[in-house]
Amino acid sequence: MIDLIIPNYNGAALLPTCLDALRAQTRRDFTITLVDDGSRDDSPALLAARYPEVRVLSLPRNRGLAAAVNAGLDITSNDMVVLLNNDTEAHPRWLERLVGTLERYPAYAFAAGKLLLFDRRDHLHSAGDFYRVNGVPGSRGVWERDRGQYDAITEVFGPCAGAAAYRRSALDALAQDGRVFDEDLVMYCEDVDLNMRARLQGMRTIFVPTAVVYHRLSATGGGALASYYCGRNFPLVWAKNMPLPMVRRYWPRLLASQLGFLLHSLWHMREPAARARLRGQVAALRVLPRFVRKRQRSVVHTLPYAKD
């Protein structure tokens, strides 16, 4: 059996597309747990009226995506875990191909599918994620037209948690203080943090190009909110996880990337997103000591599949 976990915050307008697509999946050995993260819209009423098959965990207040997913993990127990954003529409064979590939390749802990743009379905959003040594994560193929250039099953740095499969045994092994995702990150880059920890423990991710999901970009978050947390969390994830030999080698690149973001924000100060990123960078400095204390002795001295 598969535990499929969907975090939701004020997503009543998005959920029918997401859940109807799950009803159409060719693989049926899954249960859906939706974690409602303190929604103030009609999400609970919609679920009760139209989707009785969905198990709903309602959190009394909004705690952020990382905490919502952790809450879903706490009340589920199957060996395979699949995370899915509420602003997606999965191809009918998505689950069959994503989890089926992970089952066929036991050397891999995570599986990443192909995310395409919801409103431009011939354009990519992610063909698996990568990580740069300057602390800036990225998605393979983002904004490119999908011409089949990423149609090979291959190893990637990690999956985007908006549509990914995980072995629960791997997630349990990566938990820190009983939590799989770092709730201090709140949202954005919580999956990058997990991918880095997995890589440092020798866990690998397989990319499944036939496991397709269409994604409405930042339909739940986005805008200034995304800019704030990316500005805050990029350096925090780097400080928490980068192995010491790579810290010594690449700290100038981290500094250069942060200065670049700072200058860009100052140049565009009239824009809300620029001001939000700047506030995020300042917030990162305030909590940086806490994230440095989170560092654990790495079992390796390099970070596989990190890009220069």
Backbone as CSV, one residue per row, in Angstrom:
resi,resn,N_x,N_y,N_z,CA_x,CA_y,CA_z,C_x,C_y,C_z
1,MET,0.828,-1.206,0.000,0.000,0.000,0.000,0.867,1.263,0.000
2,ILE,0.256,2.321,-0.481,0.931,3.617,-0.624,0.166,4.646,0.198
3,ASP,0.895,5.445,0.952,0.308,6.600,1.622,0.560,7.834,0.766
4,LEU,-0.501,8.427,0.274,-0.405,9.638,-0.531,-0.846,10.811,0.349
5,ILE,0.071,11.751,0.590,-0.164,12.856,1.515,-0.224,14.167,0.739
6,ILE,-1.290,14.926,0.979,-1.495,16.211,0.316,-1.611,17.302,1.374
7,PRO,-0.683,18.244,1.448,-0.872,19.403,2.326,-1.804,20.401,1.644
8,ASN,-2.661,21.028,2.426,-3.644,21.954,1.855,-3.813,23.168,2.748
9,TYR,-3.813,24.338,2.123,-4.124,25.574,2.839,-4.971,26.448,1.917
10,ASN,-6.232,26.625,2.270,-7.162,27.441,1.483,-7.177,27.016,0.022
11,GLY,-7.224,25.713,-0.210,-7.141,25.195,-1.572,-8.445,24.683,-2.141
12,ALA,-9.573,25.165,-1.665,-10.861,24.641,-2.127,-11.025,24.749,-3.638
13,ALA,-10.511,25.810,-4.232,-10.635,25.987,-5.675,-9.737,25.037,-6.462
14,LEU,-8.705,24.507,-5.807,-7.729,23.652,-6.483,-8.014,22.165,-6.306
15,LEU,-8.638,21.806,-5.194,-8.743,20.400,-4.811,-9.542,19.541,-5.788
16,PRO,-10.634,20.008,-6.390,-11.345,19.117,-7.316,-10.475,18.609,-8.461
17,THR,-9.668,19.474,-9.044,-8.784,19.040,-10.131,-7.791,18.001,-9.630
18,CYS,-7.202,18.261,-8.479,-6.208,17.355,-7.904,-6.825,16.004,-7.555
19,LEU,-7.934,16.019,-6.839,-8.519,14.770,-6.330,-9.232,13.983,-7.418
20,ASP,-9.842,14.664,-8.381,-10.465,13.943,-9.497,-9.409,13.189,-10.305
21,ALA,-8.229,13.793,-10.451,-7.147,13.105,-11.163,-6.681,11.871,-10.398
22,LEU,-6.718,11.930,-9.080,-6.322,10.765,-8.287,-7.381,9.656,-8.392
23,ARG,-8.632,10.026,-8.529,-9.671,9.022,-8.742,-9.485,8.281,-10.060
24,ALA,-8.804,8.918,-11.007,-8.608,8.322,-12.325,-7.313,7.527,-12.435
25,GLN,-6.549,7.374,-11.351,-5.265,6.672,-11.416,-5.460,5.190,-11.742
26,THR,-4.566,4.671,-12.573,-4.634,3.256,-12.938,-4.191,2.359,-11.786
27,ARG,-3.320,2.861,-10.940,-2.907,2.105,-9.761,-3.783,2.521,-8.593
28,ARG,-4.347,1.533,-7.885,-5.377,1.834,-6.894,-4.985,1.488,-5.461
29,ASP,-3.799,0.957,-5.218,-3.448,0.526,-3.866,-2.870,1.681,-3.047
30,PHE,-3.655,2.750,-2.907,-3.203,3.901,-2.147,-4.350,4.474,-1.330
31,THR,-3.978,5.125,-0.241,-4.927,5.894,0.552,-4.471,7.344,0.566
32,ILE,-5.428,8.261,0.565,-5.125,9.694,0.536,-5.333,10.273,1.925
33,THR,-4.297,10.937,2.420,-4.402,11.705,3.656,-4.168,13.161,3.302
34,LEU,-5.170,13.984,3.517,-5.036,15.413,3.263,-4.881,16.126,4.601
35,VAL,-3.804,16.878,4.728,-3.550,17.633,5.947,-3.983,19.069,5.697
36,ASP,-5.077,19.462,6.329,-5.576,20.819,6.170,-4.892,21.721,7.193
37,ASP,-4.098,22.648,6.679,-3.207,23.442,7.527,-3.892,24.739,7.971
38,GLY,-5.006,24.590,8.692,-5.693,25.763,9.225,-6.416,26.579,8.177
39,SER,-6.983,25.921,7.159,-7.681,26.662,6.105,-8.853,27.461,6.654
40,ARG,-9.096,28.609,6.005,-10.246,29.437,6.360,-11.265,29.495,5.229
41,ASP,-11.077,28.668,4.214,-12.033,28.635,3.107,-12.945,27.425,3.259
42,ASP,-13.516,26.971,2.148,-14.484,25.876,2.181,-13.849,24.502,1.989
43,SER,-12.551,24.396,2.180,-11.888,23.102,1.959,-12.511,21.970,2.774
44,PRO,-12.705,22.110,4.104,-13.273,20.995,4.875,-14.659,20.578,4.392
45,ALA,-15.523,21.558,4.083,-16.875,21.235,3.621,-16.838,20.551,2.264
46,LEU,-15.980,21.012,1.378,-15.843,20.395,0.060,-15.419,18.937,0.178
47,LEU,-14.443,18.671,1.018,-13.943,17.310,1.177,-15.017,16.391,1.756
48,ALA,-15.729,16.877,2.746,-16.772,16.054,3.361,-17.891,15.744,2.385
49,ALA,-18.228,16.688,1.528,-19.364,16.523,0.625,-19.023,15.714,-0.619
50,ARG,-17.809,15.896,-1.149,-17.516,15.332,-2.468,-16.438,14.262,-2.472
51,TYR,-15.614,14.192,-1.418,-14.492,13.247,-1.428,-14.433,12.476,-0.113
52,PRO,-15.417,11.653,0.142,-15.444,10.916,1.422,-14.314,9.914,1.561
53,GLU,-13.674,9.535,0.457,-12.574,8.573,0.523,-11.291,9.188,1.078
54,VAL,-11.249,10.506,1.179,-10.047,11.193,1.633,-10.055,11.296,3.152
55,ARG,-8.977,10.839,3.755,-8.801,11.006,5.203,-8.277,12.413,5.450
56,VAL,-8.962,13.168,6.303,-8.601,14.563,6.537,-8.062,14.728,7.956
57,LEU,-6.885,15.312,8.041,-6.311,15.714,9.320,-6.341,17.229,9.351
58,SER,-7.142,17.808,10.234,-7.284,19.260,10.314,-6.410,19.808,11.436
59,LEU,-5.469,20.675,11.073,-4.635,21.342,12.071,-5.343,22.610,12.532
60,PRO,-5.308,22.916,13.825,-6.081,24.053,14.342,-5.581,25.405,13.868
61,ARG,-4.316,25.492,13.470,-3.769,26.763,12.972,-2.758,26.470,11.878
62,ASN,-2.515,27.468,11.072,-1.568,27.322,9.974,-0.143,27.253,10.513
63,ARG,0.546,26.140,10.227,1.891,25.930,10.745,2.949,25.881,9.655
64,GLY,2.560,25.925,8.399,3.515,25.857,7.310,3.598,24.471,6.715
65,LEU,4.108,24.404,5.493,4.083,23.154,4.738,4.890,22.049,5.405
66,ALA,6.066,22.367,5.917,6.911,21.332,6.525,6.194,20.661,7.684
67,ALA,5.565,21.458,8.548,4.846,20.899,9.691,3.623,20.106,9.244
68,ALA,2.948,20.578,8.195,1.772,19.859,7.705,2.149,18.479,7.175
69,VAL,3.228,18.396,6.409,3.653,17.100,5.879,4.096,16.178,7.013
70,ASN,4.829,16.729,7.970,5.231,15.910,9.121,4.020,15.351,9.854
71,ALA,2.969,16.153,10.001,1.759,15.676,10.661,1.136,14.523,9.881
72,GLY,1.153,14.619,8.554,0.644,13.525,7.735,1.484,12.270,7.860
73,LEU,2.796,12.433,7.923,3.682,11.280,8.108,3.445,10.611,9.453
74,ASP,3.126,11.414,10.468,2.938,10.868,11.815,1.737,9.925,11.899
75,ILE,0.704,10.135,11.077,-0.510,9.334,11.204,-0.646,8.293,10.093
76,THR,0.421,8.105,9.312,0.417,7.085,8.271,1.551,6.105,8.528
77,SER,1.505,4.961,7.843,2.489,3.923,8.186,2.908,3.027,7.028
78,ASN,2.376,3.220,5.841,2.730,2.322,4.745,4.173,2.517,4.285
79,ASP,4.701,1.479,3.624,6.118,1.467,3.261,6.473,2.500,2.201
80,MET,5.510,2.844,1.344,5.733,3.853,0.316,4.957,5.112,0.664
81,VAL,5.629,6.257,0.552,5.019,7.555,0.819,5.119,8.389,-0.459
82,VAL,4.017,8.991,-0.839,3.995,9.891,-1.989,3.469,11.238,-1.519
83,LEU,4.189,12.293,-1.847,3.754,13.650,-1.536,3.273,14.316,-2.816
84,LEU,2.171,15.055,-2.691,1.584,15.712,-3.854,1.022,17.066,-3.442
85,ASN,1.343,18.103,-4.200,0.771,19.415,-3.943,-0.704,19.436,-4.332
86,ASN,-1.446,20.339,-3.690,-2.871,20.444,-4.012,-3.123,21.180,-5.325
87,ASP,-2.093,21.842,-5.866,-2.259,22.610,-7.104,-1.744,21.847,-8.315
88,THR,-2.030,20.549,-8.343,-1.534,19.682,-9.413,-2.674,18.897,-10.059
89,GLU,-2.368,18.360,-11.218,-3.245,17.390,-11.894,-2.349,16.262,-12.411
90,ALA,-2.507,15.083,-11.850,-1.644,13.951,-12.200,-2.188,13.206,-13.415
91,HIS,-1.284,12.827,-14.311,-1.643,11.937,-15.419,-2.184,10.636,-14.837
92,PRO,-3.148,9.989,-15.501,-3.731,8.762,-14.932,-2.730,7.672,-14.584
93,ARG,-1.596,7.615,-15.259,-0.621,6.566,-14.972,0.556,7.080,-14.127
94,TRP,0.417,8.286,-13.585,1.500,8.889,-12.797,1.923,7.998,-11.632
95,LEU,0.985,7.614,-10.802,1.331,6.840,-9.607,1.870,5.462,-9.978
96,GLU,1.261,4.845,-10.951,1.715,3.529,-11.410,3.179,3.576,-11.835
97,ARG,3.533,4.606,-12.579,4.894,4.687,-13.114,5.889,5.173,-12.061
98,LEU,5.489,6.121,-11.242,6.407,6.674,-10.241,6.772,5.630,-9.198
99,VAL,5.768,5.061,-8.549,6.033,4.090,-7.486,6.524,2.769,-8.081
100,GLY,5.984,2.398,-9.230,6.429,1.158,-9.862,7.911,1.163,-10.175
101,THR,8.431,2.303,-10.629,9.861,2.407,-10.912,10.675,2.309,-9.637
102,LEU,10.218,2.972,-8.577,10.940,2.891,-7.307,10.953,1.463,-6.772
103,GLU,9.870,0.751,-6.972,9.818,-0.652,-6.547,10.769,-1.523,-7.361
104,ARG,10.943,-1.199,-8.622,11.813,-2.014,-9.485,13.289,-1.736,-9.259
105,TYR,13.618,-0.597,-8.679,15.017,-0.213,-8.483,15.283,-0.022,-6.991
106,PRO,15.587,-1.088,-6.270,15.735,-1.001,-4.810,16.933,-0.178,-4.355
107,ALA,17.856,0.155,-5.250,19.018,0.952,-4.856,18.655,2.407,-4.612
108,TYR,17.453,2.808,-5.013,17.048,4.206,-4.893,16.073,4.381,-3.733
109,ALA,16.216,5.516,-3.026,15.350,5.823,-1.882,14.173,6.708,-2.261
110,PHE,14.385,7.616,-3.249,13.365,8.571,-3.659,13.143,8.439,-5.165
111,ALA,11.962,8.879,-5.625,11.678,8.937,-7.057,11.070,10.295,-7.393
112,ALA,11.565,10.887,-8.469,11.075,12.178,-8.953,10.342,11.980,-10.264
113,GLY,9.207,12.619,-10.405,8.483,12.585,-11.660,8.765,13.821,-12.494
114,LYS,8.118,13.884,-13.658,8.245,15.044,-14.542,7.090,16.006,-14.269
115,LEU,7.429,17.235,-13.859,6.426,18.265,-13.633,6.379,19.191,-14.841
116,LEU,5.179,19.324,-15.411,4.946,20.225,-16.526,4.041,21.364,-16.071
117,LEU,4.127,22.503,-16.748,3.297,23.636,-16.391,1.833,23.335,-16.690
118,PHE,0.966,23.692,-15.773,-0.455,23.393,-15.901,-1.064,24.097,-17.114
119,ASP,-0.674,25.344,-17.332,-1.293,26.131,-18.403,-0.474,26.138,-19.692
120,ARG,0.707,25.541,-19.674,1.517,25.360,-20.895,2.089,23.950,-20.838
121,ARG,1.305,23.011,-21.227,1.611,21.614,-20.934,2.733,21.014,-21.772
122,ASP,3.296,21.806,-22.638,4.486,21.363,-23.368,5.743,22.008,-22.811
123,HIS,5.645,22.633,-21.620,6.802,23.264,-20.989,7.063,22.635,-19.621
124,LEU,8.345,22.514,-19.302,8.765,21.851,-18.076,8.796,22.798,-16.883
125,HIS,8.488,22.244,-15.739,8.763,22.926,-14.477,9.905,22.224,-13.744
126,SER,9.924,20.884,-13.765,11.043,20.171,-13.138,11.166,18.779,-13.730
127,ALA,12.387,18.439,-14.089,12.727,17.067,-14.466,13.724,16.530,-13.442
128,GLY,13.385,16.728,-12.178,14.299,16.419,-11.091,15.063,17.666,-10.681
129,ASP,15.450,17.744,-9.426,16.117,18.935,-8.902,17.624,18.744,-8.807
130,PHE,18.342,19.866,-8.820,19.788,19.843,-8.621,20.138,20.889,-7.567
131,TYR,21.421,20.924,-7.187,21.869,21.870,-6.158,23.215,22.440,-6.554
132,ARG,23.326,23.759,-6.458,24.589,24.435,-6.777,25.401,24.660,-5.507
133,VAL,26.694,24.655,-5.641,27.555,24.816,-4.471,27.485,26.217,-3.884
134,ASN,26.868,27.177,-4.605,26.699,28.521,-4.052,25.420,28.653,-3.231
135,GLY,24.725,27.528,-3.002,23.542,27.533,-2.162,22.242,27.782,-2.880
136,VAL,22.267,27.846,-4.196,21.054,28.117,-4.956,20.569,26.815,-5.600
137,PRO,19.412,26.293,-5.190,18.882,25.074,-5.804,18.237,25.388,-7.147
138,GLY,17.972,24.348,-7.904,17.327,24.538,-9.204,16.628,23.287,-9.682
139,SER,15.860,23.457,-10.754,15.115,22.357,-11.357,15.617,22.122,-12.773
140,ARG,15.910,20.886,-13.102,16.348,20.565,-14.466,15.230,20.917,-15.453
141,GLY,15.604,21.637,-16.500,14.664,21.886,-17.592,13.654,22.978,-17.358
142,VAL,13.724,23.671,-16.239,12.679,24.645,-15.915,12.525,25.666,-17.043
143,TRP,11.279,25.894,-17.438,10.824,26.812,-18.492,11.129,26.320,-19.906
144,GLU,11.836,25.189,-20.055,12.139,24.689,-21.394,10.910,24.002,-22.005
145,ARG,10.798,24.076,-23.334,9.782,23.273,-24.011,10.188,21.804,-23.909
146,ASP,9.238,20.956,-23.599,9.514,19.527,-23.441,9.581,18.872,-24.809
147,ARG,10.806,18.649,-25.272,11.024,18.013,-26.576,11.573,16.595,-26.413
148,GLY,11.491,16.058,-25.216,12.013,14.727,-24.978,13.447,14.715,-24.505
149,GLN,14.004,15.911,-24.224,15.418,15.992,-23.824,15.668,15.421,-22.440
150,TYR,14.607,15.201,-21.658,14.751,14.609,-20.327,13.918,13.330,-20.208
151,ASP,13.873,12.571,-21.275,13.018,11.380,-21.294,13.747,10.090,-20.943
152,ALA,14.928,10.184,-20.389,15.653,8.990,-19.952,15.510,8.821,-18.442
153,ILE,15.308,7.582,-18.013,15.371,7.287,-16.584,16.818,7.484,-16.139
154,THR,17.016,8.333,-15.137,18.375,8.676,-14.735,18.397,9.055,-13.262
155,GLU,19.590,9.167,-12.726,19.743,9.613,-11.349,19.821,11.131,-11.306
156,VAL,19.123,11.738,-10.320,19.170,13.177,-10.114,19.489,13.456,-8.650
157,PHE,19.755,14.714,-8.348,20.115,15.079,-6.983,18.972,14.782,-6.012
158,GLY,17.750,15.136,-6.410,16.612,14.893,-5.537,15.317,15.263,-6.236
159,PRO,14.180,14.918,-5.634,12.892,15.267,-6.217,12.339,16.565,-5.656
160,CYS,11.495,17.211,-6.438,10.642,18.260,-5.911,9.528,17.579,-5.133
161,ALA,9.348,17.993,-3.875,8.365,17.324,-3.018,6.928,17.602,-3.434
162,GLY,6.730,18.435,-4.451,5.378,18.664,-4.951,4.780,17.463,-5.630
163,ALA,5.608,16.498,-6.007,5.126,15.260,-6.638,6.281,14.262,-6.597
164,ALA,6.408,13.534,-5.503,7.558,12.659,-5.310,7.171,11.432,-4.499
165,ALA,7.956,10.366,-4.683,7.756,9.130,-3.924,8.983,8.859,-3.068
166,TYR,8.745,8.299,-1.878,9.812,8.053,-0.909,9.594,6.689,-0.243
167,ARG,10.674,5.992,0.024,10.591,4.823,0.896,10.491,5.331,2.336
168,ARG,9.513,4.841,3.073,9.366,5.318,4.445,10.600,4.977,5.284
169,SER,11.219,3.854,4.999,12.422,3.499,5.753,13.498,4.565,5.602
170,ALA,13.594,5.158,4.411,14.573,6.227,4.191,14.180,7.480,4.969
171,LEU,12.910,7.833,4.931,12.454,9.014,5.664,12.676,8.840,7.166
172,ASP,12.383,7.647,7.668,12.600,7.395,9.100,14.067,7.543,9.463
173,ALA,14.946,7.065,8.592,16.384,7.148,8.867,16.893,8.587,8.832
174,LEU,16.194,9.464,8.082,16.628,10.849,7.946,16.016,11.782,8.982
175,ALA,15.060,11.280,9.752,14.368,12.138,10.720,15.340,12.708,11.745
176,GLN,15.142,13.958,12.084,15.939,14.645,13.097,15.002,15.111,14.207
177,ASP,15.272,14.670,15.422,14.382,14.965,16.550,12.952,14.531,16.256
178,GLY,12.828,13.408,15.557,11.523,12.845,15.264,10.784,13.488,14.117
179,ARG,11.392,14.444,13.437,10.756,15.163,12.332,11.503,14.892,11.037
180,VAL,10.778,14.548,9.977,11.406,14.301,8.682,11.780,15.625,8.013
181,PHE,10.806,16.532,7.905,11.078,17.842,7.326,11.388,18.828,8.457
182,ASP,12.308,19.728,8.189,12.738,20.703,9.185,11.694,21.810,9.282
183,GLU,10.950,21.823,10.384,9.855,22.772,10.536,10.346,24.198,10.756
184,ASP,11.608,24.367,11.114,12.154,25.715,11.243,12.276,26.411,9.889
185,LEU,12.260,25.625,8.796,12.280,26.219,7.460,10.894,26.697,7.033
186,VAL,9.870,26.185,7.655,8.461,26.555,7.453,7.966,26.078,6.093
187,MET,8.479,26.657,5.023,8.108,26.276,3.654,9.182,26.780,2.705
188,TYR,9.214,26.200,1.532,10.220,26.492,0.516,11.609,26.030,0.983
189,CYS,12.192,25.146,0.212,13.508,24.547,0.456,13.487,23.468,1.526
190,GLU,12.324,23.157,2.095,12.278,22.039,3.032,12.610,20.734,2.318
191,ASP,12.245,20.633,1.027,12.606,19.438,0.274,14.079,19.455,-0.131
192,VAL,14.640,20.633,-0.377,16.074,20.735,-0.677,16.889,20.262,0.525
193,ASP,16.491,20.697,1.701,17.152,20.265,2.935,17.103,18.747,3.075
194,LEU,15.930,18.160,2.835,15.797,16.706,2.924,16.661,16.016,1.880
195,ASN,16.677,16.543,0.660,17.486,15.940,-0.400,18.969,15.984,-0.065
196,MET,19.410,17.084,0.531,20.818,17.175,0.913,21.155,16.167,1.997
197,ARG,20.306,16.059,2.991,20.557,15.084,4.050,20.569,13.664,3.497
198,ALA,19.674,13.395,2.561,19.645,12.065,1.954,20.932,11.782,1.185
199,ARG,21.371,12.755,0.397,22.592,12.577,-0.380,23.797,12.322,0.526
200,LEU,23.858,13.064,1.622,24.987,12.914,2.530,24.977,11.571,3.246
201,GLN,23.826,10.908,3.257,23.741,9.558,3.824,23.809,8.478,2.735
202,GLY,24.134,8.872,1.517,24.293,7.911,0.434,22.994,7.471,-0.216
203,MET,21.892,8.166,0.056,20.602,7.810,-0.544,20.462,8.492,-1.897
204,ARG,19.842,7.779,-2.831,19.812,8.224,-4.217,18.379,8.429,-4.708
205,THR,18.245,9.269,-5.747,16.941,9.581,-6.340,16.945,9.196,-7.806
206,ILE,15.871,8.547,-8.235,15.708,8.180,-9.636,14.634,9.063,-10.269
207,PHE,14.919,9.552,-11.460,13.970,10.372,-12.211,13.176,9.497,-13.164
208,VAL,11.839,9.643,-13.108,10.933,8.820,-13.920,10.215,9.741,-14.905
209,PRO,10.664,9.818,-16.144,10.116,10.812,-17.078,8.675,10.553,-17.497
210,THR,8.215,9.309,-17.360,6.839,8.996,-17.772,5.824,9.248,-16.658
211,ALA,6.292,9.610,-15.467,5.400,9.917,-14.340,5.128,11.421,-14.358
212,VAL,4.049,11.806,-15.033,3.805,13.211,-15.368,2.748,13.823,-14.459
213,VAL,3.050,15.041,-13.988,2.114,15.843,-13.199,2.126,17.257,-13.772
214,TYR,0.938,17.841,-13.891,0.806,19.226,-14.344,0.645,20.118,-13.111
215,HIS,1.439,21.184,-13.044,1.551,21.983,-11.823,1.177,23.436,-12.088
216,ARG,0.221,23.926,-11.294,-0.091,25.360,-11.311,0.950,26.048,-10.424
217,LEU,1.782,26.870,-10.992,2.899,27.424,-10.232,2.418,28.326,-9.104
218,SER,2.842,27.992,-7.881,2.625,28.830,-6.702,1.172,29.246,-6.540
219,ALA,0.259,28.305,-6.802,-1.154,28.638,-6.653,-1.538,28.809,-5.195
220,THR,-0.865,28.084,-4.293,-1.143,28.223,-2.867,-0.237,29.263,-2.224
221,GLY,1.045,29.257,-2.593,1.985,30.256,-2.076,2.387,31.191,-3.196
222,GLY,3.693,31.436,-3.301,4.179,32.252,-4.389,4.290,33.727,-4.030
223,GLY,4.701,34.533,-5.036,4.804,35.964,-4.846,5.799,36.350,-3.771
224,ALA,5.405,37.342,-2.964,6.284,37.834,-1.908,6.565,36.767,-0.858
225,LEU,5.592,35.892,-0.620,5.796,34.815,0.359,6.944,33.914,-0.067
226,ALA,6.933,33.495,-1.329,8.012,32.648,-1.840,9.348,33.384,-1.811
227,SER,9.331,34.657,-2.173,10.578,35.430,-2.180,11.160,35.535,-0.781
228,TYR,10.302,35.749,0.212,10.785,35.861,1.586,11.449,34.560,2.031
229,TYR,10.760,33.425,1.848,11.305,32.175,2.369,12.489,31.671,1.550
230,CYS,12.519,31.964,0.249,13.723,31.604,-0.511,14.906,32.461,-0.059
231,GLY,14.663,33.763,0.145,15.730,34.622,0.647,16.228,34.170,2.001
232,ARG,15.338,33.699,2.826,15.703,33.236,4.166,16.364,31.869,4.141
233,ASN,15.811,30.945,3.373,16.182,29.539,3.513,17.349,29.097,2.647
234,PHE,17.642,29.792,1.550,18.796,29.387,0.739,20.070,29.315,1.588
235,PRO,20.449,30.377,2.293,21.698,30.286,3.068,21.581,29.367,4.283
236,LEU,20.381,29.236,4.850,20.230,28.389,6.028,20.424,26.918,5.685
237,VAL,19.872,26.474,4.555,20.051,25.077,4.144,21.520,24.792,3.866
238,TRP,22.204,25.733,3.229,23.642,25.588,2.942,24.429,25.489,4.241
239,ALA,24.154,26.396,5.176,24.898,26.408,6.435,24.652,25.148,7.250
240,LYS,23.468,24.616,7.168,23.126,23.434,7.946,23.760,22.167,7.397
241,ASN,23.884,22.058,6.072,24.180,20.767,5.461,25.494,20.670,4.697
242,MET,26.057,21.766,4.257,27.240,21.669,3.405,28.394,21.049,4.192
243,PRO,28.993,19.966,3.679,30.138,19.354,4.385,31.275,20.352,4.571
244,LEU,31.975,20.214,5.693,32.991,21.192,6.064,34.051,21.407,4.985
245,PRO,34.568,20.337,4.333,35.548,20.604,3.271,34.982,21.460,2.146
246,MET,33.674,21.296,1.847,33.063,22.099,0.798,32.742,23.503,1.299
247,VAL,32.477,23.644,2.601,32.317,24.981,3.171,33.599,25.777,2.968
248,ARG,34.726,25.166,3.302,36.009,25.858,3.167,36.276,26.252,1.710
249,ARG,35.854,25.419,0.804,36.150,25.657,-0.611,35.179,26.636,-1.252
250,TYR,33.902,26.565,-0.880,32.870,27.265,-1.648,32.206,28.429,-0.917
251,TRP,32.661,28.779,0.306,31.995,29.893,0.988,32.049,31.189,0.181
252,PRO,33.097,31.453,-0.620,33.048,32.681,-1.426,31.900,32.671,-2.441
253,ARG,31.554,31.496,-2.933,30.450,31.434,-3.899,29.109,31.674,-3.211
254,LEU,28.964,31.158,-1.990,27.750,31.458,-1.237,27.648,32.957,-0.988
255,LEU,28.730,33.557,-0.558,28.732,34.990,-0.290,28.403,35.779,-1.557
256,ALA,28.973,35.374,-2.678,28.720,36.081,-3.935,27.246,35.975,-4.336
257,SER,26.666,34.799,-4.166,25.254,34.651,-4.537,24.360,35.484,-3.627
258,GLN,24.680,35.528,-2.332,23.883,36.322,-1.409,24.027,37.819,-1.698
259,LEU,25.228,38.254,-2.021,25.423,39.658,-2.384,24.677,39.992,-3.671
260,GLY,24.656,39.043,-4.597,23.912,39.257,-5.835,22.422,39.436,-5.570
261,PHE,21.855,38.586,-4.703,20.444,38.730,-4.351,20.199,40.076,-3.645
262,LEU,21.125,40.455,-2.765,20.987,41.713,-2.032,20.961,42.904,-2.990
263,LEU,21.909,42.946,-3.913,21.977,44.056,-4.857,20.748,44.091,-5.759
264,HIS,20.300,42.920,-6.185,19.100,42.852,-7.025,17.887,43.386,-6.264
265,SER,17.760,43.007,-5.000,16.633,43.472,-4.199,16.688,44.984,-3.994
266,LEU,17.874,45.503,-3.724,18.003,46.949,-3.529,17.673,47.715,-4.809
267,TRP,18.064,47.152,-5.946,17.803,47.803,-7.232,16.303,47.812,-7.549
268,HIS,15.585,46.791,-7.066,14.150,46.658,-7.361,13.302,46.884,-6.112
269,MET,13.735,47.779,-5.240,13.084,47.941,-3.948,11.605,48.324,-4.044
270,ARG,11.175,48.851,-5.145,9.757,49.212,-5.285,8.867,47.984,-5.451
271,GLU,9.478,46.850,-5.760,8.698,45.636,-5.995,8.540,44.855,-4.696
272,PRO,7.320,44.404,-4.384,7.090,43.662,-3.134,7.964,42.415,-3.005
273,ALA,8.171,41.691,-4.113,8.971,40.467,-4.035,10.414,40.775,-3.657
274,ALA,10.953,41.879,-4.183,12.334,42.254,-3.859,12.457,42.627,-2.383
275,ARG,11.504,43.378,-1.878,11.544,43.752,-0.461,11.390,42.515,0.423
276,ALA,10.557,41.571,-0.017,10.356,40.349,0.766,11.628,39.513,0.806
277,ARG,12.326,39.391,-0.318,13.586,38.628,-0.317,14.605,39.279,0.607
278,LEU,14.666,40.600,0.600,15.598,41.304,1.475,15.259,41.038,2.942
279,ARG,13.982,41.072,3.281,13.580,40.747,4.654,13.956,39.312,5.001
280,GLY,13.850,38.413,4.021,14.228,37.025,4.251,15.706,36.872,4.529
281,GLN,16.544,37.611,3.799,17.986,37.540,4.047,18.330,38.052,5.446
282,VAL,17.658,39.099,5.875,17.895,39.622,7.229,17.438,38.602,8.271
283,ALA,16.284,37.984,8.013,15.774,36.977,8.944,16.728,35.787,9.035
284,ALA,17.364,35.432,7.934,18.317,34.324,7.945,19.479,34.605,8.878
285,LEU,19.957,35.823,8.901,21.065,36.168,9.791,20.678,35.999,11.252
286,ARG,19.425,36.289,11.571,18.984,36.187,12.967,18.955,34.742,13.454
287,VAL,18.608,33.802,12.561,18.464,32.409,12.995,19.636,31.540,12.550
288,LEU,20.634,32.141,11.908,21.770,31.362,11.409,22.440,30.533,12.498
289,PRO,22.683,31.049,13.712,23.316,30.205,14.735,22.522,28.935,15.036
290,ARG,21.193,29.026,15.004,20.379,27.840,15.267,20.618,26.785,14.199
291,PHE,20.752,27.177,12.944,20.940,26.207,11.870,22.357,25.654,11.862
292,VAL,23.322,26.448,12.255,24.685,25.923,12.375,24.729,24.838,13.447
293,ARG,23.978,25.030,14.526,23.937,24.020,15.592,23.267,22.732,15.121
294,LYS,22.472,22.797,14.065,21.805,21.609,13.549,22.752,20.710,12.748
295,ARG,23.908,21.244,12.417,24.832,20.467,11.598,25.175,19.142,12.266
296,GLN,25.253,18.114,11.467,25.665,16.807,11.956,26.937,16.406,11.222
297,ARG,27.731,15.598,11.879,28.947,15.112,11.227,28.573,14.294,10.004
298,SER,29.066,14.703,8.862,28.714,14.035,7.619,29.467,12.724,7.468
299,VAL,28.810,11.771,6.805,29.466,10.491,6.554,30.320,10.547,5.293
300,VAL,30.204,11.631,4.529,31.012,11.795,3.324,31.626,13.185,3.350
301,HIS,32.554,13.424,2.447,33.243,14.715,2.428,32.862,15.538,1.216
302,THR,31.999,15.046,0.386,31.510,15.814,-0.760,30.008,15.623,-0.846
303,LEU,29.381,16.448,-1.663,27.939,16.369,-1.849,27.671,15.914,-3.282
304,PRO,27.355,14.624,-3.484,27.196,14.126,-4.841,26.137,14.900,-5.623
305,TYR,26.413,15.118,-6.875,25.501,15.759,-7.821,25.263,17.232,-7.500
306,ALA,26.089,17.843,-6.667,26.060,19.291,-6.527,26.805,19.896,-7.702
307,LYS,26.293,21.017,-8.229,26.860,21.624,-9.422,27.731,22.808,-9.063
308,ASP,28.817,22.957,-9.843,29.628,24.162,-9.709,28.889,25.363,-10.254
